[in-house]
C-alpha cells in the first residue's frame, strides 16, 4: 500500500523548500558587491552591443 503522510507536514515541508530556493536566488541576485554587479552589467551590455553589431540589415 501507499505510504501514509501527514498533509499538514507535507505542506510545511514544501513551503520550506520553496522558501529556501527563493532565498538561494536572492543570494545570487543581491548578495554581491558593487564591483561584481557592475562587472556583470558591463558584460551584459557588451554582449548586447556585440549581438546588435552582428545583425544583418
C-alpha positions as CSV (number, residue, x, y, z in Angstrom):
1,X,0.0,0.0,0.0
2,X,0.9,3.6,-0.3
3,X,2.8,5.4,2.5
4,X,0.6,7.4,4.8
5,X,1.7,11.1,5.1
6,X,0.5,14.0,7.2
7,X,-0.7,16.6,4.7
8,X,0.0,19.5,7.1
9,X,3.6,18.4,7.5
10,X,4.0,17.9,3.7
11,X,2.7,21.4,3.0
12,X,5.0,22.9,5.5
13,X,8.0,20.9,4.1
14,X,7.1,22.0,0.6
15,X,6.8,25.7,1.7
16,X,10.2,25.5,3.4
17,X,11.8,24.1,0.3
18,X,10.3,26.8,-1.9
19,X,11.4,29.4,0.6
20,X,14.9,28.0,0.6
21,X,15.0,28.0,-3.2
22,X,13.8,31.6,-3.3
23,X,16.5,32.6,-0.8
24,X,19.1,30.9,-2.9
25,X,18.2,33.0,-6.0
26,X,18.0,36.2,-3.9
27,X,21.5,35.5,-2.5
28,X,22.7,35.2,-6.1
29,X,21.0,38.4,-7.1
30,X,21.5,40.7,-4.1
31,X,24.4,39.2,-2.3
32,X,27.1,40.6,-4.5
33,X,29.4,43.5,-4.1
34,X,29.0,46.7,-6.1
35,X,32.0,45.8,-8.3
36,X,30.6,42.4,-9.1
37,X,27.3,43.9,-10.1
38,X,28.9,46.5,-12.3
39,X,31.1,43.8,-14.0
40,X,28.0,41.7,-14.7
41,X,26.2,44.7,-16.1
42,X,29.0,45.7,-18.4
43,X,29.4,42.1,-19.6
44,X,25.6,42.0,-20.4
45,X,25.8,45.4,-22.2
46,X,28.8,44.3,-24.2
47,X,27.1,41.1,-25.2
48,X,24.0,43.1,-26.4
49,X,26.2,45.5,-28.3
50,X,28.1,42.6,-30.0
51,X,24.8,41.0,-30.9
52,X,23.4,44.2,-32.4
53,X,26.6,44.7,-34.3
54,X,26.3,41.3,-36.0
55,X,22.8,41.7,-37.1
56,X,22.1,41.9,-40.8
57,X,20.1,44.8,-42.1
